[in-house]
């Protein structure tokens, strides 16, 4: 019987040989467009700036682009860019693993790809490889791990970044497995950090550690190759009551086709409630006159986002306060990055509406579903916008990208979006990099 480790090693080693289906390549490009949009849109975020400035102090030599910060060695560029891509909490999520996969995996792929001069097709293949490995390791464990206080992006995103880096370095199956094992033993990231700068740092550190793990494995460094087997390491450390274990891993389908994207710049668990609240808004809704607002949500949404009082003291905290985000939606706000900016000021009318919102754990609700009721008028959202079954396509992504990037790129926004949509052609990376070099 093939072990999980053997399956993963063989899959990574074969990354540069198969021809990927067009829909898989398109999904990878959509992830890249989303990654670049949220990263550029986070230019002014303090968390990204501090990490970028710290990386600059290390004075490393390398060819890898640091967004808004010159170049650096690949691991350090990945740290800076991976952090930046998660600063707005507006990046994609693979829900079955509750992991923001693109933030660390694209950061690692682009940084190492630039350093070694990889081709665009090789980078696309490496990203898909990292995504698929992360998705499988986290499958079924993600929600349980999150409920126990672990951040899936730090756990599974780190493993995906290592898989992508190993694919770029064209490691054989044995060394690829060691790369993944080394990433797994560095697993970290706590949900207690949600609403602080430490959350996006999880994504950046995962990207950095993924590259480091693959580079060490390339040199012959070894790890515990059984760490991803059932009950043999990662799963029984994260789920210590033994109620869940890692499932047998096989690669018969493409999990990237079930990725989810965010139309709102808040925790993904809040999105169905935002959709429901927006559906309740009409031109005649008198927010001063309404009595109660009830949000029925899944258990995980209740645990992660239901504890806020609707009066967050920072924009980062606001992204994880369900009451506050529902109030924003009821006031007709887009719940975009612009609603979570410093300098922070809690608007009295938003706070007043948030005080009317109550949050309830409902057994019929899941990650992507919720019901919001205002004075006995209810709207149920079975699948929030951006998830499989109600997906965001290229037209939706164009609007999101423009809103994030236009302030920095202005009339070059459409050019960059077009380049990202054509990534793999052989010219997109160089032209995108030339545009990025003009950013202040």
C-alpha positions as CSV (number, residue, x, y, z in Angstrom):
1,X,0.0,0.0,0.0
2,X,1.3,3.5,-0.9
3,X,1.8,5.7,2.2
4,X,0.8,9.3,2.3
5,X,4.5,10.3,2.2
6,X,5.2,8.2,-0.9
7,X,2.1,9.6,-2.7
8,X,3.2,13.2,-1.9
9,X,6.8,12.6,-2.9
10,X,5.9,11.1,-6.2
11,X,3.4,13.8,-6.9
12,X,5.9,16.6,-6.3
13,X,8.6,14.9,-8.3
14,X,6.3,14.6,-11.3
15,X,5.3,18.3,-11.1
16,X,7.4,19.4,-14.1
17,X,6.3,16.6,-16.4
18,X,2.5,16.5,-16.8
19,X,0.4,18.7,-18.9
20,X,-2.1,20.4,-16.6
21,X,-5.7,20.7,-17.8
22,X,-6.7,24.2,-19.0
23,X,-9.2,24.7,-16.3
24,X,-6.5,24.0,-13.6
25,X,-4.1,26.5,-15.2
26,X,-6.9,29.1,-15.3
27,X,-7.7,28.5,-11.6
28,X,-4.0,29.0,-10.8
29,X,-4.0,32.3,-12.7
30,X,-7.1,33.4,-10.9
31,X,-5.4,32.7,-7.6
32,X,-2.4,34.7,-8.8
33,X,-4.5,37.7,-9.8
34,X,-6.2,37.6,-6.4
35,X,-2.9,37.3,-4.6
36,X,-1.3,40.2,-6.5
37,X,-4.4,42.4,-6.0
38,X,-4.6,41.9,-2.2
39,X,-0.9,42.3,-1.8
40,X,-0.7,45.6,-3.7
41,X,-3.8,46.8,-2.0
42,X,-2.1,46.3,1.3
43,X,0.7,48.6,0.5
44,X,0.0,50.9,3.5
45,X,-0.7,48.2,6.0
46,X,1.6,48.5,9.0
47,X,2.2,44.7,9.4
48,X,3.5,44.5,5.8
49,X,5.6,47.6,6.1
50,X,7.3,46.4,9.3
51,X,8.1,43.0,7.9
52,X,9.4,44.6,4.7
53,X,11.6,47.0,6.7
54,X,12.9,44.2,8.8
55,X,13.8,42.2,5.7
56,X,15.6,45.2,4.3
57,X,17.7,45.4,7.4
58,X,19.0,41.9,6.8
59,X,20.7,43.2,3.6
60,X,20.4,39.9,1.8
61,X,21.5,39.6,-1.8
62,X,19.0,38.0,-4.2
63,X,16.9,38.4,-7.4
64,X,13.5,38.0,-5.8
65,X,11.1,40.9,-5.8
66,X,10.0,42.3,-2.5
67,X,6.8,44.2,-3.2
68,X,7.4,47.9,-2.5
69,X,10.9,47.0,-1.4
70,X,13.5,46.2,-4.0
71,X,14.9,42.6,-4.1
72,X,16.1,40.1,-1.5
73,X,17.1,36.4,-1.1
74,X,14.1,34.2,-1.9
75,X,13.1,33.2,1.7
76,X,13.1,36.8,2.8
77,X,11.1,38.0,-0.2
78,X,8.6,35.3,0.5
79,X,8.3,36.3,4.1
80,X,7.6,39.9,3.1
81,X,5.3,39.2,0.3
82,X,3.4,36.4,2.0
83,X,2.7,38.6,5.0
84,X,1.6,41.4,2.7
85,X,-0.8,39.2,0.8
86,X,-2.7,38.3,4.0
87,X,-2.7,41.7,5.6
88,X,-6.1,42.7,4.4
89,X,-7.6,39.2,5.1
90,X,-9.1,39.5,1.7
91,X,-7.3,36.5,0.1
92,X,-8.6,33.2,-1.0
93,X,-9.5,30.2,1.2
94,X,-9.5,26.5,0.6
95,X,-12.4,25.8,2.9
96,X,-12.0,22.0,3.4
97,X,-8.6,22.8,5.0
98,X,-9.6,26.3,6.3
99,X,-6.4,27.6,4.7
100,X,-5.5,30.8,2.9
101,X,-3.4,28.8,0.5
102,X,-2.3,31.3,-2.2
103,X,-0.8,33.8,0.3
104,X,2.1,31.5,1.3
105,X,2.2,29.2,-1.8
106,X,2.3,32.0,-4.4
107,X,4.7,34.0,-2.3
108,X,7.1,31.0,-2.1
109,X,6.6,30.1,-5.8
110,X,7.3,33.6,-7.2
111,X,10.2,34.3,-4.9
112,X,12.1,31.1,-5.5
113,X,11.0,31.0,-9.1
114,X,12.7,34.4,-9.7
115,X,15.8,33.4,-7.8
116,X,16.5,30.3,-9.9
117,X,15.2,31.7,-13.2
118,X,12.2,29.3,-13.5
119,X,9.9,29.5,-16.4
120,X,6.3,30.7,-16.0
121,X,4.9,27.3,-16.9
122,X,7.2,25.8,-14.2
123,X,5.9,28.3,-11.7
124,X,2.3,27.5,-12.5
125,X,2.9,23.8,-12.2
126,X,4.8,24.4,-8.9
127,X,1.9,26.5,-7.5
128,X,-0.7,23.9,-8.4
129,X,1.5,21.2,-6.8
130,X,1.7,23.2,-3.6
131,X,-2.0,23.9,-3.6
132,X,-2.9,20.3,-4.1
133,X,-0.6,19.0,-1.4
134,X,-1.8,21.5,1.1
135,X,-5.4,20.8,0.3
136,X,-5.0,17.1,0.9
137,X,-3.0,17.3,4.1
138,X,-5.5,19.7,5.5
139,X,-8.6,18.0,4.1
140,X,-11.0,17.1,7.0
141,X,-8.6,18.5,9.6
142,X,-9.0,22.2,8.9
143,X,-12.2,23.0,10.8
144,X,-11.3,20.8,13.7
145,X,-7.8,22.3,13.9
146,X,-9.3,25.8,13.7
147,X,-11.8,25.0,16.5
148,X,-8.8,23.9,18.6
149,X,-6.9,27.1,18.1
150,X,-4.7,26.3,15.2
151,X,-4.5,28.5,12.1
152,X,-4.7,26.3,9.0
153,X,-2.6,28.7,6.9
154,X,0.3,28.2,9.3
155,X,-0.2,24.5,9.3
156,X,-1.1,23.5,5.8
157,X,0.1,26.6,3.9
158,X,3.6,25.9,5.1
159,X,3.5,22.4,3.8
160,X,2.1,23.6,0.4
161,X,4.8,26.2,0.2
162,X,7.5,23.5,0.7
163,X,5.8,21.3,-1.9
164,X,5.8,24.2,-4.4
165,X,9.5,25.0,-3.7
166,X,10.5,21.3,-4.0
167,X,8.7,21.2,-7.4
168,X,10.6,24.3,-8.6
169,X,13.9,22.7,-7.4
170,X,12.9,19.5,-9.2
171,X,13.7,17.4,-6.2
172,X,13.2,13.6,-6.6
173,X,10.5,11.9,-4.6
174,X,12.6,11.1,-1.6
175,X,14.0,14.6,-1.2
176,X,10.6,16.2,-1.9
177,X,9.1,14.2,1.0
178,X,11.9,15.4,3.3
179,X,11.1,19.0,2.3
180,X,7.4,18.5,3.2
181,X,8.4,16.7,6.4
182,X,10.7,19.6,7.4
183,X,7.9,22.1,6.8
184,X,5.4,20.0,8.8
185,X,7.7,19.9,11.9
186,X,7.7,23.7,11.8
187,X,3.9,23.9,11.9
188,X,2.6,26.9,13.8
189,X,0.0,29.7,13.9
190,X,-2.6,30.2,16.6
191,X,-6.2,31.6,16.1
192,X,-5.6,33.5,19.3
193,X,-3.6,35.9,17.0
194,X,-6.6,36.6,14.8
195,X,-7.3,40.3,14.7
196,X,-3.6,41.2,15.1
197,X,-0.5,41.6,12.9
198,X,0.5,38.1,13.8
199,X,-2.2,36.6,11.6
200,X,-0.7,37.8,8.3
201,X,2.8,37.0,9.7
202,X,1.7,33.3,9.8
203,X,1.3,33.4,6.0
204,X,4.7,35.1,5.4
205,X,6.5,32.8,7.8
206,X,4.9,29.8,6.1
207,X,6.2,30.9,2.7
208,X,9.7,31.5,4.1
209,X,9.8,28.2,5.9
210,X,8.6,26.3,2.8
211,X,11.5,27.6,0.7
212,X,13.9,26.9,3.6
213,X,12.6,23.4,3.9
214,X,13.0,22.6,0.2
215,X,16.5,24.2,0.1
216,X,17.6,22.1,3.1
217,X,16.2,19.0,1.5
218,X,17.9,19.7,-1.7
219,X,21.2,19.7,0.2
220,X,20.5,16.3,1.8
221,X,18.9,17.5,5.1
222,X,16.3,15.0,6.3
223,X,13.2,15.0,8.4
224,X,10.6,12.5,9.8
225,X,9.1,11.1,6.7
226,X,6.3,9.4,8.6
227,X,5.0,12.7,10.0
228,X,2.1,12.9,7.6
229,X,0.9,9.3,8.1
230,X,-2.3,8.5,10.0
231,X,-1.7,9.0,13.8
232,X,2.0,9.3,13.3
233,X,2.8,13.0,13.9
234,X,1.0,16.1,12.6
235,X,-2.6,14.9,13.0
236,X,-2.3,13.6,16.6
237,X,-0.4,16.7,17.6
238,X,-3.0,19.1,16.2
239,X,-6.1,16.9,17.1
240,X,-4.9,15.5,20.4
241,X,-8.2,13.8,21.4
242,X,-7.8,11.4,18.5
243,X,-11.3,12.2,17.1
244,X,-9.8,12.9,13.6
245,X,-6.8,11.7,11.7
246,X,-5.2,12.6,8.4
247,X,-7.0,10.7,5.6
248,X,-5.2,8.5,3.0
249,X,-3.8,10.8,0.4
250,X,-4.3,10.3,-3.3
251,X,-4.2,12.7,-6.3
252,X,-7.1,11.6,-8.5
253,X,-8.8,15.1,-8.8
254,X,-7.9,18.8,-8.7
255,X,-8.8,20.5,-5.4
256,X,-7.8,23.9,-6.8
257,X,-11.1,23.8,-8.7
258,X,-12.9,24.0,-5.4
259,X,-11.1,27.1,-4.1
260,X,-13.0,30.0,-2.7
261,X,-12.4,33.7,-3.2
262,X,-13.5,36.7,-1.0
263,X,-15.7,39.5,-2.2
264,X,-15.4,41.1,1.3
265,X,-12.3,42.1,3.2
266,X,-13.3,40.3,6.4
267,X,-13.0,36.8,7.9
268,X,-14.5,34.3,5.4
269,X,-16.7,32.8,8.1
270,X,-18.6,36.2,8.2
271,X,-19.3,36.3,4.5
272,X,-22.7,34.5,4.4
273,X,-24.0,36.8,7.1
274,X,-22.8,39.8,5.1
275,X,-24.5,38.5,2.0
276,X,-27.7,38.0,4.0
277,X,-27.5,41.4,5.5
278,X,-27.0,43.1,2.2
279,X,-30.0,41.2,0.8
280,X,-32.1,42.7,3.6
281,X,-31.1,46.3,2.8
282,X,-33.6,48.3,0.7
283,X,-34.0,52.0,0.2
284,X,-36.8,52.0,2.8
285,X,-34.9,50.2,5.6
286,X,-34.9,52.5,8.6
287,X,-32.0,51.4,10.7
288,X,-32.9,53.6,13.6
289,X,-36.4,52.0,13.8
290,X,-35.4,48.3,13.7
291,X,-35.5,46.4,16.9
292,X,-33.3,43.3,16.7
293,X,-30.9,41.8,14.2
294,X,-30.3,38.0,14.6
295,X,-27.5,36.2,12.8
296,X,-27.7,32.4,12.8
297,X,-24.3,31.0,11.9
298,X,-22.3,27.7,12.0
299,X,-20.4,26.6,15.1
300,X,-17.0,27.7,13.7
301,X,-18.2,31.1,12.8
302,X,-19.6,31.5,16.2
303,X,-16.3,30.5,17.9
304,X,-14.0,32.6,15.7
305,X,-16.2,35.7,14.9
306,X,-19.1,35.7,17.3
307,X,-17.3,36.9,20.4
308,X,-16.9,40.5,19.3
309,X,-19.2,43.2,20.8
310,X,-19.6,45.1,17.6
311,X,-17.2,47.9,18.8
312,X,-13.8,46.8,17.6
313,X,-10.9,49.0,18.7
314,X,-8.7,48.3,15.6
315,X,-9.4,47.6,11.9
316,X,-7.9,44.2,12.2
317,X,-10.3,43.3,15.1
318,X,-13.2,44.6,13.0
319,X,-12.5,42.0,10.3
320,X,-13.3,39.3,12.9
321,X,-16.3,40.9,14.5
322,X,-19.4,39.5,13.0
323,X,-21.7,42.1,14.6
324,X,-19.7,44.9,13.2
325,X,-19.5,43.5,9.7
326,X,-23.2,42.8,9.6
327,X,-23.8,46.4,10.7
328,X,-21.5,47.7,7.9
329,X,-23.5,45.7,5.4
330,X,-26.8,46.9,6.7
331,X,-25.6,50.5,6.2
332,X,-24.9,49.7,2.6
333,X,-21.1,49.5,2.9
334,X,-19.1,47.3,0.5
335,X,-17.2,45.7,3.4
336,X,-14.1,46.3,1.4
337,X,-10.5,47.1,2.4
338,X,-11.5,50.8,2.6
339,X,-13.8,49.9,5.6
340,X,-10.8,48.6,7.6
341,X,-8.2,51.3,7.4
342,X,-6.1,53.3,9.9
343,X,-6.5,55.8,11.3
344,X,-9.4,53.9,13.0
345,X,-12.6,55.6,14.1
346,X,-15.7,53.7,15.2
347,X,-18.6,55.5,13.5
348,X,-21.4,56.0,16.0
349,X,-24.2,54.9,13.6
350,X,-22.4,51.7,12.7
351,X,-21.8,51.0,16.4
352,X,-25.4,51.6,17.2
353,X,-26.6,49.1,14.7
354,X,-24.0,46.6,15.7
355,X,-25.3,46.8,19.3
356,X,-28.6,45.4,18.0
357,X,-27.0,42.3,16.4
358,X,-27.1,39.0,18.3
359,X,-25.2,36.0,17.1
360,X,-26.4,32.4,17.5
361,X,-24.8,29.0,16.8
362,X,-27.3,27.1,14.6
363,X,-26.8,23.4,13.8
364,X,-28.1,23.8,10.2
365,X,-25.4,26.4,9.3
366,X,-21.9,25.6,8.0
367,X,-18.9,27.5,6.8
368,X,-20.6,29.1,3.9
369,X,-24.2,29.5,5.1
370,X,-26.1,31.8,7.5
371,X,-29.4,33.4,8.1
372,X,-29.9,37.0,9.2
373,X,-33.3,38.1,10.6
374,X,-34.5,41.7,11.2
375,X,-37.8,42.0,13.1
376,X,-39.1,38.6,11.8
377,X,-37.9,39.2,8.2
378,X,-35.3,36.6,7.4
379,X,-32.8,36.0,4.5
380,X,-31.0,32.6,4.4
381,X,-27.8,32.3,2.4
382,X,-27.1,28.6,1.6
383,X,-23.8,29.3,-0.2
384,X,-22.0,32.7,0.2
385,X,-20.7,34.5,-2.9
386,X,-17.2,33.3,-3.9
387,X,-17.6,29.6,-2.9
388,X,-18.0,26.7,-5.2
389,X,-21.7,26.7,-6.2
390,X,-21.7,30.5,-6.1
391,X,-18.2,31.3,-7.5
392,X,-16.3,34.4,-8.5
393,X,-15.1,34.4,-12.1
394,X,-12.7,36.6,-14.0
395,X,-15.3,39.4,-14.3
396,X,-15.8,39.4,-10.6
397,X,-12.0,39.3,-10.0
398,X,-11.5,42.2,-12.4
399,X,-13.7,44.4,-10.3
400,X,-12.0,43.3,-7.1
401,X,-8.5,43.7,-8.5
402,X,-9.3,47.2,-9.8
403,X,-10.7,48.3,-6.5
404,X,-7.5,47.2,-4.8
405,X,-4.8,48.1,-7.3
406,X,-6.1,51.2,-9.1
407,X,-5.0,53.7,-6.4
408,X,-1.4,52.5,-6.9
409,X,-1.3,51.6,-10.6
410,X,-3.9,54.0,-12.0
411,X,-4.1,53.5,-15.8
412,X,-1.7,50.5,-15.7
413,X,-4.2,48.4,-13.6
414,X,-5.8,46.8,-16.7
415,X,-2.5,46.1,-18.2
416,X,-1.3,44.2,-15.1
417,X,-4.5,42.3,-14.8
418,X,-4.2,41.2,-18.4
419,X,-0.7,40.0,-17.8
420,X,-1.7,38.0,-14.8
421,X,-4.5,36.4,-16.8
422,X,-1.9,35.4,-19.4
423,X,0.7,34.1,-16.9
424,X,2.5,31.2,-18.5
425,X,2.9,32.9,-21.8
426,X,6.6,33.6,-21.1
427,X,6.4,37.3,-21.0
428,X,4.0,38.1,-18.2
429,X,6.4,37.8,-15.3
430,X,9.0,40.2,-16.7
431,X,6.4,42.8,-17.7
432,X,4.7,42.5,-14.4
433,X,8.0,42.9,-12.6
434,X,8.7,46.0,-14.6
435,X,5.4,47.6,-13.5
436,X,6.0,46.6,-9.9
437,X,9.4,48.3,-9.9
438,X,7.7,51.6,-10.5
439,X,5.7,51.4,-7.4
440,X,6.7,53.8,-4.6
